Amino acid sequence: MQEVTATSRHYVDRLFDPDPQNVLQGVIDMKNAVIGNNRQKANLIVLGAVPRLLYLLQQSSSSLELRTECAVVLGSLAMGTENNIKSLVDCHIIPALLQGLLCSDLIFIEACLRCLRTVFISPVTPVQLLYTDPTVIPHLMSLLSRSQHTQEYITQIFAHCCKELSGFSIYYCIFFFFMHVSVRMQALKCFSVLAYENAQVSMTLVNVLVDGEQLSQVFVRMMQRDKPIEMQLTAAKCLTYMCRAGAIRTDDNCIVLKTLPCLVRMCSKERLLEERVEGAETLAYLMEPDIELQRIASVTDHLVSMLADYFKYPSSVSAITDIKRLDHDLKHAHELRQAAFKLYASLGSNDEDIRKKPILESGVIELLCSLTQSDSPALRVNGIWALMNMAFQADQKVKVEIVRALGTEQLFRLLSDPDTNVLMKTLGLLRNLLSTRPHIDQVMSSHGKQIMQAVTLILEGEHSIEVKEQTLCILANIADGNTAKELIMTNDDMLQKIKYYMGHSNVKLQLAATFCISNLIWNEEDGSQERQDKLRDMGFVDILHKLTQASDPNLCDR
């Protein structure tokens, strides 16, 4: 506090000088001191500068120049941390600035609006503070046409607060009053926020005419390649949200021929990281419930191969000359991967043929297998998780391709991964690969020795109950194979491990181990009598008798 007082107190003291000219100069000096200096901003807030600045801003006796400079300083303080915003809101800056908008001076109005814009776009500001006085919104609407700046600031405020607004006339007026690209963009953003998961607003928007043209067609023109990328993308979002809300049919030309191709373009590697992320996530949302859009997207502009690049970004350090840009992109590259996973999920959510085509023709399996070798545990988990899902109820061709691309060496390396999530998902993959008898027998005929070795290591190791349960379930799947079950029956050490887990204190492990025995002794299968005789000789009948007295009813039934 002493340090704060020593460095900043004189700025606040000058706000109380009896000479108005000294006060004005003090505010100007304060403005210069806080620009780009978050520490100084915080110091001045702590020392109580905000209430005094607000007092001077509201006094009719203050000169317009002083009131304007006060608004500028408050706007600069608002550009600091979220804590700064909270302090300003707690000092009732919003009603003071809204009151300032009643002034006739345009420069002062713009300064107040600029500060209000900065305050309202912060996530910590309660947007309902804009609506406490019913006269505020109409007054803001009346200020829209005063200047390009008033249009820009007001539409930015609306874009962040418009979920709370009522009455379509506001948005209609926004659209009519914009005359500059920056203002047009804020209006578009406002529309996209409004239409998202809002059927009522979307149905209203689709029926609006602008100079005799439907608003949806205005959005279509904004998606043309010669328009700014941000405009194309935001217009596509508006149409996407209107479509998902039921206001536009999924087979409408503006969706099939315009919106979907525009969003696919946004996924290309020529686009900036943020544009690729937004494009992929919006496209995933557009086609998620509609199989026909999924089919169209899967064959549009090599989309699936485009997505493969999302996992290789940035592909070349030398290609990016802006070091700050490279650093930013490296830190946020995970957002690209997350967007790609969403789009993959959406593409293959309803149609098996499409799934086989992202999977087999596009090199996705190789891509996901490469992810499992990443140094990042999160990437390894995502890669193996996706492979596990692909293997679920898949045909033999897909399973063979997964095993081939992953390689047994990497598969067993993952089975000893230090990250439990990676281990669990790898066990899940193995379990899905070893389902249906022909698949079980084929996989075990090629890789049985290594799989049995991995199962042994896990059952003998220090692993959680969940890991060992999953491993015993894999063993039960092997026991269900026609020829694969012999790999268990000829391995006395493995049979003893099953026997041990049948007598374990944990019911989950007892159930899984008993399921293995159930599959081994099935009467209707060849060689069942010989297997039963061997298990009887090893004492399995005795332990089964004990389990019929178990307290768990599922275990008793098994």
N, C-alpha and C positions, 0 to 999 in steps of 0.2 A: 504493500500500500504506500510505503514511503517512496519507493521508486516511481510508482504511478503518479504520486503527487508531485514529485520533483520534475518529471518530464512533461506532464500534461496539464497541470493545474492552471497554468497561466492562460491557456486557451479558453478554459471555462470561465475564469475570472473576468476576461475581457468581454464576455457576453453580458455582464452586469454593469458595464461602464455607463456613467450618466450621459456621456456624449454619444448621440446616435451614430455619428460618423466613425467613432472608434469601435462601436459595436459592429458596424458593417465591415470594417477592415478586419476585425477579429474573426468574423464568420468566414471571410474570404481566406484568411490565413489558415483557419481551421480546415477549410475545404482542401487547400493545398497540402496540408499535413497528413490528411487521412487517405489520400489517393494511393491505392495499392498497399496500404499499411494496416493490416488487420490488427496488429498489436495496439497501434495508436487508436484505432476505432474502438477496441474493447476498453482501453483506458478511459476514453472520453465518456463512454456509456456508463462505466463504473462511477465516474466523478459527477454524473448527473447532468451532462450536456443536453440530453434529449428533451427533458421537460422544458428547459429554458428555450431551446430552439423551437419547440412547438408553440410556446407562449409567444415568442417574437413573430412566428409565422401567422398566428391568428389575430394579432393586434392590428386593428384598422389604423392605428397611429404609426405603425411601422411603414417605412417606404416600400414600394413595390420591389425595388432592387434588393432590399434586405430580406423581404419575405421570400423572394425567388432564391436567393443564396441559401437561406435556411432550408428550403425544400431540396436544393441540390446537395447540401451536406447530409441531410437525413437520407437521401437516396444513396449516397456513398456509404454511409454507415450500414444501410440495408444490404449492401453488396458484400458484407463480411460473412461471418459464420451464421449458422442457424440460431445460435444463442443470441446473436445481435438482433435477428428478426424477432425472436421471442421477447426480448427487452423492449423493442420498439412497439410491438403490438400491445404489450402490457402497459405502456405509457399512453395508449389510445391514439396512436399515430394515424390509424385509418380514418376515424371520424374527422380528425383535424384536416387531413388532406382532402377528404371528400367535401368538407366545408370550403376549402380553398378553391375548389372547382367552380364555385359560384361567382368568383371574381371574373371581371370582363377581360383582364389582360391575358393575351394568348401565351406569352413567354412563361408567366407564372403558372398558368394552367398546365402547360406542357411539363414543367418541372414537377408539379404535383402528380401528374399522371405517370411520369417516368418513375417516380418513387413508389407510387401505388402498384405499378406493374411489377417492380422488383420485389415488393412485399408479397403480393398475391401469388407469384409463381413459385414461392417457397413452399415446400410440402408441410412446413410447420404452421402456416397461417390458416386459421379456420375460414373457409370460403364463405360461410354463412354471414360473416361480418359485412359482406357486400350488400346483403339484402335486409339489414335491420331497418332501413328507411326505404319505404316503397317509392320515394321520389328519385332515388339514386340512379336506377337503371334508365328511366326515361331521360334523365339529364345527361347521362353518359352517351345515350343515343343521339342527343341533340348536339353533342360535341364532336361526333364522328367526322363531320364534314368541315371542321374548322381548319385542319391542316393534315398534311401527310403524317406528322408525328402523332397527332391525336388519334387518327385512324389506327396507326400501328400499335400504340400503347393500349388503347381500349380493346382492340380485337385480341391482343395477347392476354389481357385480363379475362375476357370472355372465354378464350380457348381453354384457360385453366379452371374457370369457375362455372362453365356453362351447364354442367350437369344439374346445377341447382336452379337454373333459369327456367322460366315458364313463358309460353307465348311465342309462337313461331315468328311473329313480326320482327322480333329482335334479330333473328338470324337472316331473315329476308333483307332487312335493312343493311346488315353487315355486308351481305353479298353485293348489294347495290352500290354501297358507298366506296368499296375499295377501288383504287385507281393505280396502285403501285404494286409491284411484285411482292414486296415484303408484307404488305397489308393483305394481299390476296392469299398468301401462304397462311397467315394467321386465321383468316376466315375459313380456309380449307381445314385447318387443324381443328377449328371450332366445330365444323360439321362432322369431322371424323369422331370426335369425342362424343358428340350428341347421338350419332347413329349407332354407336357400339352397343349391341345387345338391347336396343330400344326400338321395338316394333312401331310404337306410336309416332316417334320422331321420324323414323325411316319412311313410313308410309306418307307422312306429310311432305318430306323432302322430295320424294319421287314424283309428287304431283305438282311441284312448283314450276312455274314457267318464268324464264328470264329472257325478256325480249322475244317472247313467242317460242322459245326453245326450252325443252325439258332440262331441269337441273342436272339430271343424270348424263345428258349429252354434253353439257358444259364440262362435267367431270371427264368425260371421254376425250374431249379436245385437249384437256389439261394433261392427258397421259401421252400425248404425241411426243415422238422422240426429240423434237426440237425444243421442247419445253425444259425448264430446269429439272434436274433429277428429283429434288425434294418435292417439287410440284407433282411430277408424274407419280411418285410413290404415295404421296398423301391423297391424291385423287383416287388412286387404286384402292387405298384403305377405305375411303368413303364408300365406294361402290361395293367393296367386299362386305363391309358392315351392313350396308343396306340389303345386300343379297342374303346374308346370314340371318337378318332380322325378318326375312320373308317379303320385303318390299320389291325385290327384283328376282325373277325366276333364274334358276341356275343355268338354264339353257338359253337365256337371253344373249343376243349377240354382244352386248356391251360387256358381258361377263366372259363368255367363251372366246370371243375374237379380240377383245381389248384388254380387259382387266387381268385375266390369267397370263397372257403373253407378256404384259407389262411387268408383272410380278416375277415371272421367270427371268426377264432381262435383268431385274435387280439382283438376281443371284449370281450373275457372271463375275468372273474374277477381276474384270475391269472396274467394278464398282468399289466404293470405299467400304471398310469393314461394317460400319453402322448401317449402311444401305443394304448390304448383303444379309445382315442379321434380320433387319426389319422386313425385307422382301421375302425371305424364307419363312419367317414366322407368320406373316400375313397370308402368304400362299397356302401354308399348312392349315390356317384357320378357314380360308375360303373353301377348300376342297374336302375338308375333314368328313362331312356327312354325305358327300355326293360321289358315288362311284364313277360316274361318267366324267366328271371333272378330274378325278384321279387318273383315269385312263388317258385323257387328253394331255394332262401335265406330264405323265410318264414318257410321252413321245415328243414333247415340245422342246426344241432347241437343246437337246442333249442335257436335260435337267439333271438326270441322275449322275452323269459324269461331272457336271458342275459341282454337285454336292460333295463329290470326292475331294475336290480342292479345298473344301472348308476345313479338312483335317490336316492339310499340308501348309497352312498359312502361318507366317508369310513364307512363300516358297523360296524366295531369294532375297538375301539381305542387300545384295548389290543393286537390286532393282528398285529399292526404296532409298532415295537420297536424303529424305528428311528424317534425321535421327530421332527427333521428338515424336514424329508420326510412327516410326518403327517401334519405339519404346511403348507408345500407347497401344499399338496393335498387338504387340507381343503379350501385353498384360491382359488384353481383352479377347484374345484368340479363343478362349474357352466359350465365349458367347457364340462364336461362329459354329463351333462343334455342337453346342446345345441346340442351336437353330436347325442344324442339319439333322440331328436326331429327331426333332419334332417333325420335320418335313418327311423324313423317311417313314416315320410312324404313320403320318397322315396318308402318304402315298399308298401304303400297303395295308391300310386298316380294314378294307372291305372286300378285296379281290385277290384270290390266291394266285391267279395268272400274273397280276402285276407284281405280287411279292416275289414270285419265282424270277420274273424278268429283272427288280432292284438287286436282287440277290445274285442270279447266275450270269446275266449278260453285262452287268455294269462294273464288275470288279469290287462290289461292296464287301464281299466276304474277305478278299485280300486286304482291303482297307481296314476292316474291323480287326482282322488278325494282327495287322501291324500295330494297331492301338494297344493290343495286349502286351506289347514289348516296351511300352512307354515307361519312363521313369516316374511318371505321375500315377499314384494309386487310383485317382479318380478316373483317369483315362483308361487304365487297365480294367477297372470295374465296368465302365460304360461299354468298352469293346467286347468283353466277355459276356456281359449281360445281353447285349444285342445278338451275339452269336447264340446264346442260350435260347432266346426267343425265336430266332430263325429255325433252330433245330426242333422246336416243339411241334410235334405231329407233322413234321416235314416228310417229303418223300425221300427215297433212298438216294437219289441223285444229289439233293441238297446236302444231306448228311455226309456223303462221301466227299463232296467239295469242301465242306467245313473241315473235316479231318485232314484232307490233303493240304489245304491252304494253311491251317494252323500248324500242322506237323506234330508228331507225337512228342518230340523233344520239348517244344514250347508248351504243349498241353501239360506235361508232367512237371515242367518248371512252374507253371501256374498252380499246380496242386501242392507246391511247397512255398507258395507266395506268403510273405509275412503279413500281408493285409488279409484279415478274415473275410472281408466282403468279396475280395477277388477269389479266395479259396471257395467260398460258398457258391458263387456264380459259376465257377469252373466245375464244381461238383454237379450243379444244376444242368450245365451243358452236357456233361458226361451222361447224366441220367436221361436227358432227352435224346441223346444219340443212341442210347441203349434201350430203346422202346420198340415194341413189335418184334416178334421172334426172328424173322428173317434178317432184320437190321442188327439185332443183338448178336446173332451168330456170325454175321459178316464182319462186324467191327471186332468181335473177340477173336475171330480166326486170324485177323491181321495184327491186332495189337493186344491180345489177351494177356500175354506175359507181363507187359509193362503196366497194364491196367490193374492186374492182380497185385503187382508189386506196389503200386501207388496206394491201393486200398489197404494193403498190409501196413504200410508206413503211417497212414492216417489213423488207423485203428489202434496202432501201438503208441502213437504220439500224444503229446499234451494238447489236446484240442477240446473245444467246447462241445456240449451235448448236441447242439444243432449240427455242427460239422460231422460228428460221428453218426448221428441219425441219418443225415443225407448220404453218407458213405455206405451205411448198411442198406439203405434203400437202393443204391446202385448195385450192391451185391445181390439184393433180391431180384432186380431186373436181370442180372446175369443168370441167376438161378432159373429164370423163366425161359431161357433159350433152349433150343432142342439139343444143340451140341455144346453150347457155351457152359451149361451147368456142370459138364465134366471137369472144367477147370477148377471148380470148387470141390467137387467130390474127390478129385485126385490130390487135393491139397489138405492134408490132415491138420496142418498148422492153422489154416483158415477155418476149418470146421471147429477147431478148439476155440478160436476167437468168437465164432458165432455162439457157441455154447456158453462162453463166458458172458457175453452180452445178454443172453437169455436170462441169466441170473443176476443181472445188474440191478442196482437200486433204482434206476430211472426207468419209468414205464415206457417212455418213448423209444428208448434203446431196446427194451425187451420186446416191444411190439415189432420193431423193424427186424430184429434178429429172428423172431419167430416166423415172420413173413418169409424170410429166406428159406427156412426149413419147410414151410408149407409149399413153396414152389418146387423144392427139390424132391418131395415125396409124392407128388400128384399121381394118383393111381392110374389114370388113363394114358400116361406117357410111357414110352418104351424104356425098359430098364428100371422102372419104379421100384420093383421088388428088391433088386440088388442094392439100390440106394437106401431103401428102408432098412434092409438087414444091416448095412454098414453103420447107419446112424443109431440103430438099436444097440449094436455092439459097443458104440462109443458112449452110451448112457443118455442119449437124448430123450428116450421114453420116460425115464425117471424125472428129468427136469420138466418135461411137458406135464406130467402128473402134478407136480408142484404148482405149475402155473395155472392149472385149473382151479386152484384155491386162491388165486390172486384177488386182491380187493378191487382191481380195475376190471369192470365188466367187459370192455373191449378185448383185454388181454385174455380173459377167461374164454371168450368166444373164439378167439384166434386159436 
